[in-house]
Amino acid sequence: MDSEEVFRVIIIDDDAETRENIRKLLQFESDLEVVGAAKSGNEGIQVANESKPDVILMDINMPDMDGIEATELIRKDLPYVQIVILSVQNDPNYMRKAMLAGARDFLAKPPSVDELISAIRRAGQLAREERIKTQTVAKAQTSLQTSGTTTPALADGKVILVYSPKGGAGCTTVATNLAMLLQSEDSPVVLVDGNLQYGDVSVFLNEQSKNSIVDLTTRVELLDAEMIHGVLIHHSSSGVKILASPPKPEYSEGVTGEQFTKVIQYLQQLFTYVIIDTETSLNDITLAAMDACHVLILLVTQEIPAIKNARLFLDLADALGINRNRILMVMNRFDKKTGISPEKVSESFKHEVSGVLPLDDRVVTPSINRGVPFILGDKSRPISRSFYELTDSLRQILNGDGSKLIDNELVKIARK
């Protein structure tokens, strides 16, 4: 078998019998090769640096340092190496810590033969892909340094944030359909899922990917166009690019607002419009998105709790130094039968409701379940026409002076 098809494995475990049993087990697999073993964390780090494996089978409990600490140290020097944790302690807390340290998988001892081999092969394939990415990045950086260019000389894209201080207001529906309308060959759009724990942008567009924003935030100092396009999902029906949220909530832990900002800033150099769908809580990621954006689409519905939260946010916006002229307040799921009208909300808030999206569950709900934005269908429906009007309002703001939404200094103070 070609050496390129063989996954190199090392075993780090303080129990000699365990190391030998795993070695004997793997010797019957033609695509797996044990290239080293170690009985402690420190020794394992040395062996890993010398043998450059694809996969490491790592015990948690060892005499000098635990497997989680060893995993973190190895991944710093060898970021493409994939580590599978083996432990008799099948504890969710250990699993969470292992994943945060950079482990790819977590298996309870003793794993079944099929379970272990499948985990190694999955990790090995990912390691091979990560190694190629790392080599590509290194070549690109060398090329950029030689040419004296650090980033592509493209226009500064406009950042549009879709936000609601009340869950269930329809942010993802609005973000995905707006992306479809703004996308064109001359003005490419990237749709960023800023809800890192429970984002649904990919689901709303019926797309899946093994890559996510975490693949970029962990490499913010090495970003280039090739890397970014390798992570983005291409929505074939529209041409919109998607930067997905992580596949599991725990993968998002450790992503900082600073990392998120750097990713958005690079995307601005590649796309005319960067649309960010965010979660409700004002965490570091949401604040970073507000800091980066040119327009904030504030969604409100006719329920009293949603109106109360929108009022609270506008009060907070004033304290943060947010430019209200760049807050586009939109009433979503408007029902004429409900007594709370856009005019009454505008008067009460002293902030105009600039867009009204009618309630149409017969169109919206099936489109979400199919993963096909309704704007790609019948454009004569009232809800589709209302999105065209919203897009016109959005363009009017963006075609103004181009100023940012937030006074950056006030945001920094607020974060402290």
N, C-alpha and C positions, 0 to 999 in steps of 0.2 A: 504494500500500500504506500502511496505517495506520502512523504513526511509531512506535507502541508495538510494532509487529511487526518493526521494523528494529533490528538490533544494531549499535551504534556501535563502531568499531574504530580504534585508533591503532597505528602501526608505529614501533618503536624499533630502529634498526639503523644502524651507522656507515657502511654501504655504500650510497651513493646509488642505485646501480643496483638493488640488492635492494629498497630501499624502493619504487622506481618500478615494478618488475616486479610486486610484490605488489599495489600500488595498482591497476594496470591489470587484474590478474587478478580482483580483487574487485569492480571496477566493473560486471561483467556479472551479479552476484548481486543481485537486487532486495531481499533481506532483509539485506544487509550494506552498511554505509556507512563509508568511511574518513573520520574527522573530524579527523585530525591525524597528524603524523609528526615524528620527532626523530632526530638523528644521534648522541646521547650519552645516558648515563644521567641526568645532571643535567637536561638539556633535556627528556628524556622525563618526568621527575617533574613538571616545570612544565606540560608539555602535558597530562598526565593530570589534574592538579588543575584546569586551565582547562576542558578539554573533557568531563570526567566520562564516559569511555567505558564500554562494557560489557566489551569485550575488548581486551587489549593483546598484540600480537605482539612478543616481546622477544628480541633477540639476546643471547648471553652475553658475547662478547668485544667490549668497547668501550673507548675510550681513557681515559676519566675514572673510571668505575666499572663493574664487571661487571654483567651483567644480573641476577644473583642478588641482589646488594645493592640494585639499583634495585627489583627485585620486592618485597623485604622492606619498603623504605621506602614504596612506593606502597600496598601492602596495609595499612600502618598507618593511612594517611589515608583510603583508599578500600577498605574491607574487602570490599565486594561485587564489586569489579572482578576479573575472571578473567584470568589471565596465561598465555599459551602461549609457552613457551620454544622458540626456534629456535637450533640450534647445529650446527656441522660436527663437533663432538666428541661422538659418540654414546657417552658414557662413563657407566656406571652411577653413579659417584660424583657426576658433575655432575647427573644426574637426581635422585639422592637429595637433594642440596643444594638443588636448585630446588624440589622438593616441600616440603621443610622451610621454605623461605622463603615459601611460599604459592602457588607456581605450580600451575596446574590441569592442564597437559599439557606434554609435552616431545617435540618433533619434531626429527628429524635433517634438516639441510639437504642438498640441497633437498628439501622434502616434495613428494609428489605433489599435484596439484590437488585431487583428491577428499579426500585425507587432511587437507589444510590447511583446506578449507572445512568439512568435517565437524567438525574440532576447534573451529573458531571458533563454529559453530552450537551445539555442545554447551556450550561455555564461555559463550556468550551467553545461552542458556536458564537456565543456573545463575546467571549474574549478575543476570538479571531476577528470579529467585526470591529471591536474597540481598538485592537492593535492597528488595524488598517486605518481607522480614523485618526489615531494618534500620529501615525507616520505621515498621513496626508496633511495634517495640521502643521507638523514640523516642516515639511517641504514648503507649504504655503507661506509660513512665517519667514523662512529663509529667503524665499522669492520676494516677499514684500519688503524685507529689510534691504535686500540687494537693490531693488528698484527705488527705494526711498518712499514707497507708498504704504500707508497703514490701513486705510479703509477705502472702499470704492467711492469715486467722486460722483455721487448721485444726489438728487434733490432731497431736501429735508422733508420727510413725510409728516403728515398731520396725524396726531394721535387723538382718537375718539374713545371716550370711556362711557360705557353704559352701566349705570349704577342705580340701585334702589336701597334705601335703608330698611326696607321691609321685604322679607323673603316672599317668593311666589308672585312677584310683580310682573314677571315676563322678560327679564333682562336678556336671557339667552335667545329667546324668540326674536326680540328686537335686534340684537347684535347680529345674529345669523342672517336675517333677512336684509338688514342694512348692508352687510358685506356683499350680498348678491347684487344689490342695486349699484353700489359704488364701484364694483369690479369692472375693469375694462382692460383692453390690451395696453392702452396708454396710461392707465392709472391702476396699477396692480394693488391688491388688498391682501393683508394678512390679518387673520382673526386669531387673537390670543386669548386662551382660556386662563383668566386670572383667578379663577376659583380653584386653587391648587389641590384642595382636599376632595371636593365633590363636584368637579366641573363636568358639564354635560355637552359642551360644544361639539365634540366628536360624535356623540350619540345623536344630537339634533341633525347632524349632516350625514349620518349613517356611514361613518368612517372609523377605521381602527388603525392603530399604529403601535409598534413596540417602543417608539421614540416619544419623548415628551419634553417639556420645557426644562426639566431637570438635566437633560443631556446637554443643555446650553449653559445653565446657571453654574454648573460645576466646572465650566471651562470659559468663564467670562473673559479671562485675560488672553484667550487664544482664539476668539471668535473670528471667523472669516465667512465669506459668502457661501463657499462650498460646504462648510460645516452646517451652516444654518439651513440651506436648502436640502441637505441630507436628513435633517430632523423634521422639517415641515411636511405636513400631509398636503397632497394636491387634491383638491375637490374637482373631479373631472367634469361635473355638470356646469360649473361656473368659472373655474380657473382660480378661485380663491384659495390661498394657502392657509393652513391651520397649524397653529402651535398648540398642541394638546396639553391638557393637565396630566399629571402622573397617573399611572394605572391603579395605584393604591394610595390611600390617604397618607400612610406613614412615610412614603417616599418624598413627600413635600417638606417634611421637617428638615430644617437646616437651610432652606432657601431664604435668603435675606432680601430686604427691600433694595439694597444696593446692587445685588446681583440682578434682580428683576429689572431695575432701571437700566443697567448696562445692556441687557438683552434688547429692551425696547429701543434704546438709542441706536443700536446697530440696525434693528429692523427698519427704523426711519430712513436709513440710507439705502434700503433696498426696495421699499414700497411707498407708494403715494399715500396710502391710508393704512394706519395701524389701529384696528378696532379691538378694544379690550373689554371682555365680559368679566365682571368682578362679582365677588360675594358680598354679602350684606355687612359683615363686620368690618370695622375700620382698623384692620391689622396693618402690618408693615407693607405687605404687598399691595393692598388697596390704596394706602397712602402714597406709595411709590407711583402707582398708576395715575393718581390724581396729580401728583407732582409733575408727571411727564406729559399730561394730556393738554390739548388745545381746546377741546369742548367736552363738557360733561353732560351727557343725556341723563337727566334725573327722572326716573319713572315713578309715577304715583297712580294708584288706583282709587276707586270710589269708596273703599272701606275706610272707616274712621281710624283704625290703627295705622293704616298706610299713610293717611293724611297727617296724622299726628307725628309720625316718624319723619315725614318729608319736611314738616315745619321745624323739627328739631335739627335736621341736617342743615337747613338753610341758615338757622341761627349759628350753628357751628361753622358753616362756610364763611360767615362774616368774621367770626373770631379767627379763622385760619387765613384770612386775607384772600379768599377765593373771589375772583372776578365774576360777579353775578351775570354780567353780560355774556359770559361764556358758559352759563348753565342753561341748557335747553330743557325746560320742564315739559314732560309729555305725560298726558293722561292715557293710560293703557286700559284696554278692555272696557271702554266707555259704553254705558247702557243708558239710553234716553229715559228709561223707566225709573232710574234712580235719581233722587232729588239733588244729589251733589253734582253740580255742573262745573265745567272748566272755568266759567266766568266767576262763579262764587269762590273757587279755590284761588284764582288769580287775585281777586279782590282781597281775600283774607290774607294771602301770603305777601301781597304787594310784589308779586313776581308773576309775570305772564305765563300762562300755560300755552306754549307755542305749538304744540302738536296734540292731536287727539286720534287715538287708534281705537276703532270700534270693536265691541265684543262680537266675536264670530267663532264660537267654539266648533261649529260644523266644518270650518275650514282649518282653523289653527290646530286643534287636537289631532285630527288625522295626519296633518303634515308633520307634526312632531313624531307621531308613532311610526310613520314611514321613513322619517329621516330625510324628507324632501321639503325645503323651505317653500311656503305657499307662493312667494313672490315669483317663483319660477314657473308657476302655473297660470291661471286665469288672472290677468292683470286688470281686468275691468271690474272686479269685485270692489266694494267700498273699502275693505281693509287694505287691499293692494294699492288703491288710489291714495289712501291716507299715508302709506309708506313713501310714495313718490313725493307727496307734499312735505313730509318730514325730511326727506333727503334734500329737497330744495332749501328748506330752512337751515339745514346743517351746512350746506355749501355756502350760503350767504354769510354765516358766521366765519367759516374757514377762509373765505375770500376777503375777510376784513384785514386788520393790521397784522394778523398772524401771531399776536401775543399769546403767551401761555396762560393757562387757567389760574395758576396759583403763584403767589409771592413765595419763592423758594425759601427765603430766610424764615418766614413765619411757619412754614411747614416744618423746618428743622427744629424750631423752638417747640412746636406742638409735639413732635416725636419724643423730645427729651422729657 
